[in-house]
Amino acid sequence: MQTEVLYQKEVKEKITKEHHLVVFNDNVNTFDFVIEMLVKVCEHDVIQAEQCTYIIHYKGKCAVKKGNYQTLKNMSEALSDAGLTVEIN
């Protein structure tokens, strides 16, 4: 019986689709503001937020967080309300 429960848990974890929260570059928001929002909303540390912000600036976008859809949806709404351009993939 124990083996069956473990197997069902493994299968469920594999079926759960992982999503990515992507932030796009714009000509409106400052580096400091984007960093502040990534720290506040996505719970990044400052160094991680800075790295993502540079990637956003130079590459045009960056996947700043991965996880389940509902968690990322809440983060997406908060970042969008703050004026950032975001999408969930």
Backbone as a chain_set.jsonl record, in Angstrom:
{"seq": "MQTEVLYQKEVKEKITKEHHLVVFNDNVNTFDFVIEMLVKVCEHDVIQAEQCTYIIHYKGKCAVKKGNYQTLKNMSEALSDAGLTVEIN", "coords": {"N": [[0.821, -1.199, 0.0], [1.954, 1.273, 0.745], [3.806, 1.728, -1.328], [2.103, 2.237, -3.505], [0.875, 4.675, -2.774], [3.112, 6.424, -2.766], [3.803, 6.229, -5.471], [1.518, 7.362, -6.72], [1.748, 9.983, -5.819], [4.161, 10.79, -7.053], [3.4, 10.649, -9.762], [1.391, 12.603, -9.846], [2.917, 14.92, -9.308], [4.478, 15.021, -11.619], [2.573, 15.505, -13.562], [1.617, 18.044, -13.0], [1.806, 21.15, -14.425], [4.473, 23.327, -14.972], [4.744, 26.785, -14.76], [5.873, 29.982, -16.073], [6.646, 33.249, -15.028], [6.935, 36.058, -16.854], [8.677, 39.05, -17.354], [8.663, 42.013, -19.214], [10.737, 44.326, -21.028], [10.505, 47.891, -20.892], [10.122, 51.383, -21.725], [9.54, 52.99, -19.643], [9.579, 52.356, -16.828], [11.949, 52.614, -14.153], [15.217, 51.186, -13.439], [15.586, 50.884, -10.667], [12.941, 50.864, -9.732], [11.873, 48.534, -10.934], [13.528, 46.592, -9.776], [12.808, 46.968, -7.076], [10.097, 46.155, -7.206], [10.346, 43.45, -7.959], [11.599, 42.409, -5.712], [9.671, 42.956, -3.754], [7.212, 41.779, -4.738], [7.835, 39.287, -5.984], [9.457, 38.136, -4.181], [12.247, 38.134, -4.431], [15.773, 38.24, -3.643], [17.873, 41.139, -3.32], [20.099, 41.01, -5.075], [19.378, 38.987, -6.914], [17.107, 40.206, -8.02], [18.301, 42.444, -9.221], [19.905, 41.171, -11.168], [17.924, 39.94, -12.782], [16.651, 42.252, -13.676], [18.642, 43.478, -15.254], [18.833, 41.526, -17.266], [16.235, 41.736, -18.324], [16.418, 44.334, -19.337], [18.547, 44.182, -21.262], [17.988, 41.9, -22.839], [15.331, 42.082, -23.401], [13.304, 40.68, -22.15], [12.546, 38.581, -19.295], [12.243, 35.533, -17.57], [11.09, 35.641, -14.51], [10.118, 34.201, -12.384], [9.079, 30.917, -11.457], [6.478, 28.483, -11.225], [3.325, 27.34, -9.833], [0.252, 28.012, -11.588], [-1.741, 29.652, -10.301], [-0.389, 30.981, -8.18], [1.497, 32.442, -9.659], [-0.253, 33.974, -11.145], [-1.351, 35.74, -9.278], [0.985, 37.19, -8.614], [1.546, 38.238, -11.126], [-0.64, 39.934, -11.561], [-0.183, 41.832, -9.543], [2.297, 42.93, -10.352], [1.573, 43.916, -12.849], [-0.4, 45.782, -12.118], [1.29, 47.611, -10.987], [2.43, 48.706, -13.173], [4.158, 47.277, -14.802], [4.988, 45.255, -17.659], [3.817, 42.1, -18.191], [3.618, 38.477, -18.542], [2.258, 35.167, -18.354], [3.702, 32.123, -19.013]], "CA": [[0.0, 0.0, 0.0], [2.855, 2.422, 0.812], [4.361, 1.932, -2.658], [1.06, 2.815, -4.34], [0.717, 6.074, -2.384], [4.284, 7.139, -3.271], [3.716, 6.28, -6.931], [0.488, 8.328, -7.074], [2.3, 11.308, -5.55], [5.132, 11.069, -8.112], [2.665, 10.886, -11.001], [0.731, 13.901, -9.718], [3.937, 15.954, -9.43], [4.915, 15.09, -13.007], [1.478, 16.034, -14.374], [1.471, 19.461, -12.704], [2.576, 21.943, -15.375], [5.204, 24.455, -14.398], [4.566, 28.016, -15.53], [6.89, 31.01, -15.878], [6.223, 34.642, -15.034], [7.894, 36.779, -17.698], [8.591, 40.509, -17.317], [9.186, 42.597, -20.449], [11.364, 45.641, -20.972], [9.744, 49.044, -21.381], [10.867, 52.641, -21.637], [8.84, 53.786, -18.645], [9.989, 52.067, -15.452], [13.378, 52.694, -13.864], [15.846, 49.982, -12.897], [15.319, 50.801, -9.231], [11.547, 50.494, -9.518], [11.711, 47.123, -11.298], [14.195, 45.836, -8.71], [11.946, 47.066, -5.894], [8.902, 45.343, -7.408], [10.718, 42.033, -7.939], [11.851, 42.073, -4.31], [8.402, 43.03, -3.017], [6.156, 40.887, -5.235], [8.331, 37.939, -6.306], [10.283, 37.716, -3.049], [13.653, 37.998, -4.811], [16.699, 39.061, -2.876], [18.245, 42.294, -4.14], [21.023, 40.601, -6.144], [18.586, 38.277, -7.925], [16.272, 41.206, -8.683], [19.186, 43.229, -10.088], [20.278, 40.336, -12.318], [16.748, 39.834, -13.652], [16.407, 43.563, -14.28], [19.607, 43.645, -16.348], [18.422, 40.635, -18.356], [15.064, 42.373, -18.924], [16.875, 45.503, -20.096], [19.399, 43.861, -22.419], [17.411, 40.837, -23.678], [13.947, 42.43, -23.718], [12.392, 39.993, -21.239], [13.179, 37.607, -18.414], [11.366, 34.727, -16.723], [11.54, 36.031, -13.175], [9.61, 33.277, -11.369], [8.383, 29.744, -11.971], [5.639, 27.87, -10.21], [1.974, 26.99, -10.267], [-0.417, 29.112, -12.281], [-2.447, 30.57, -9.409], [0.598, 31.826, -7.491], [2.047, 33.381, -10.631], [-1.319, 34.9, -11.55], [-1.399, 36.791, -8.26], [2.172, 38.025, -8.8], [1.374, 38.916, -12.404], [-1.588, 41.033, -11.352], [0.462, 42.864, -8.723], [3.292, 43.614, -11.174], [0.837, 44.648, -13.881], [-0.997, 46.946, -11.454], [2.387, 48.553, -10.72], [2.842, 49.297, -14.435], [5.09, 46.439, -15.556], [4.389, 44.397, -18.688], [4.098, 40.724, -17.783], [2.763, 37.4, -19.037], [2.534, 33.842, -17.797], [3.879, 31.078, -20.042]], "C": [[0.865, 1.263, 0.0], [3.425, 2.751, -0.569], [3.351, 2.61, -3.572], [0.873, 4.302, -4.043], [1.888, 6.9, -2.912], [4.219, 7.279, -4.785], [2.681, 7.305, -7.379], [1.001, 9.752, -6.869], [3.294, 11.701, -6.644], [4.438, 11.395, -9.425], [1.999, 12.255, -10.967], [1.732, 15.035, -9.895], [4.395, 16.105, -10.876], [3.849, 15.707, -13.904], [1.326, 17.539, -14.178], [2.396, 20.27, -13.608], [3.23, 23.123, -14.662], [5.053, 25.652, -15.33], [5.683, 29.005, -15.189], [6.257, 32.395, -15.949], [7.311, 35.442, -15.741], [7.621, 38.278, -17.593], [9.298, 41.047, -18.555], [9.779, 43.981, -20.198], [10.377, 46.707, -21.449], [10.61, 50.29, -21.226], [10.284, 53.562, -20.577], [9.43, 53.605, -17.248], [11.507, 52.093, -15.282], [13.897, 51.35, -13.351], [15.469, 49.814, -11.426], [13.89, 50.374, -8.94], [11.317, 49.014, -9.83], [12.34, 46.235, -10.227], [13.316, 45.815, -7.459], [10.71, 46.168, -6.024], [9.212, 43.841, -7.381], [10.997, 41.555, -6.509], [10.52, 41.976, -3.556], [7.414, 41.944, -3.436], [6.64, 39.45, -5.409], [9.228, 37.363, -5.222], [11.72, 37.39, -3.457], [14.513, 38.68, -3.756], [17.201, 40.145, -3.834], [19.15, 41.889, -5.307], [20.274, 39.885, -7.26], [17.724, 39.261, -8.708], [17.097, 42.066, -9.635], [19.556, 42.439, -11.343], [19.115, 40.199, -13.298], [16.486, 41.155, -14.379], [17.384, 43.84, -15.419], [19.256, 42.748, -17.538], [17.213, 41.232, -19.079], [15.508, 43.521, -19.821], [17.614, 45.113, -21.372], [18.813, 42.804, -23.352], [15.957, 41.12, -24.057], [12.918, 41.752, -22.833], [13.188, 39.025, -20.381], [12.091, 36.851, -17.658], [11.85, 34.91, -15.289], [11.091, 35.079, -12.077], [8.971, 32.089, -12.066], [7.575, 29.129, -10.846], [4.275, 27.528, -10.746], [1.257, 28.239, -10.774], [-1.042, 30.118, -11.32], [-1.497, 31.507, -8.669], [1.153, 32.872, -8.444], [1.007, 34.385, -11.102], [-1.404, 36.059, -10.558], [-0.207, 37.743, -8.39], [2.047, 38.857, -10.076], [0.453, 40.123, -12.261], [-0.953, 42.169, -10.562], [1.488, 43.644, -9.546], [2.613, 44.449, -12.262], [0.184, 45.909, -13.299], [0.036, 48.022, -11.16], [2.923, 49.176, -12.009], [3.848, 48.499, -15.239], [4.315, 45.603, -16.576], [4.805, 42.974, -18.402], [3.191, 39.746, -18.526], [3.171, 36.112, -18.333], [2.597, 32.861, -18.949], [3.737, 29.731, -19.407]], "O": [[0.532, 2.23, -0.685], [3.517, 3.922, -0.938], [3.728, 3.487, -4.349], [0.727, 5.103, -4.967], [1.67, 7.982, -3.458], [4.547, 8.337, -5.323], [2.933, 8.05, -8.326], [0.709, 10.633, -7.678], [3.268, 12.838, -7.114], [4.846, 12.321, -10.127], [2.04, 12.988, -11.955], [1.427, 16.019, -10.568], [4.675, 17.221, -11.313], [4.174, 16.36, -14.895], [0.94, 18.24, -15.113], [3.615, 20.104, -13.57], [2.604, 23.814, -13.858], [5.219, 25.531, -16.544], [6.348, 28.883, -14.16], [5.435, 32.673, -16.823], [8.455, 35.497, -15.29], [6.48, 38.722, -17.727], [10.39, 40.599, -18.904], [9.375, 44.698, -19.284], [9.527, 46.448, -22.301], [11.701, 50.236, -20.659], [10.507, 54.772, -20.608], [9.741, 54.583, -16.568], [12.25, 51.648, -16.157], [13.133, 50.499, -12.896], [15.078, 48.728, -10.998], [13.648, 49.608, -8.008], [10.641, 48.32, -9.072], [11.746, 45.237, -9.819], [13.108, 44.761, -6.859], [10.322, 45.5, -5.065], [8.432, 43.054, -6.844], [10.664, 40.426, -6.15], [10.285, 41.022, -2.814], [6.842, 41.264, -2.585], [5.946, 38.506, -5.032], [9.703, 36.232, -5.335], [12.338, 36.483, -2.9], [14.052, 39.583, -3.057], [16.966, 40.059, -5.039], [18.973, 42.386, -6.419], [20.517, 40.156, -8.436], [17.624, 39.159, -9.931], [16.643, 42.383, -10.734], [19.523, 42.975, -12.45], [19.302, 40.328, -14.507], [16.139, 41.163, -15.56], [16.987, 44.385, -16.449], [19.373, 43.169, -18.689], [17.168, 41.235, -20.309], [15.021, 43.659, -20.943], [17.336, 45.653, -22.442], [19.114, 42.811, -24.546], [15.412, 40.463, -24.944], [11.773, 42.199, -22.768], [14.333, 38.69, -20.683], [11.135, 37.45, -17.166], [12.899, 34.39, -14.907], [11.61, 35.13, -10.963], [8.388, 32.233, -13.141], [7.93, 29.235, -9.672], [4.076, 27.434, -11.958], [1.615, 29.366, -10.432], [-0.886, 31.324, -11.51], [-1.775, 32.7, -8.546], [1.268, 34.045, -8.091], [1.345, 35.524, -11.425], [-1.516, 37.219, -10.956], [-0.369, 38.959, -8.289], [2.402, 40.036, -10.096], [0.74, 41.2, -12.782], [-1.162, 43.34, -10.879], [1.552, 44.87, -9.458], [3.044, 45.565, -12.552], [0.216, 46.973, -13.917], [-0.296, 49.206, -11.089], [3.771, 50.067, -11.96], [4.347, 48.983, -16.255], [3.142, 45.287, -16.378], [5.996, 42.661, -18.37], [2.148, 40.121, -19.061], [4.271, 35.99, -17.795], [1.674, 32.771, -19.759], [3.85, 28.712, -20.089]]}, "num_chains": 1, "name": "protein.A"}
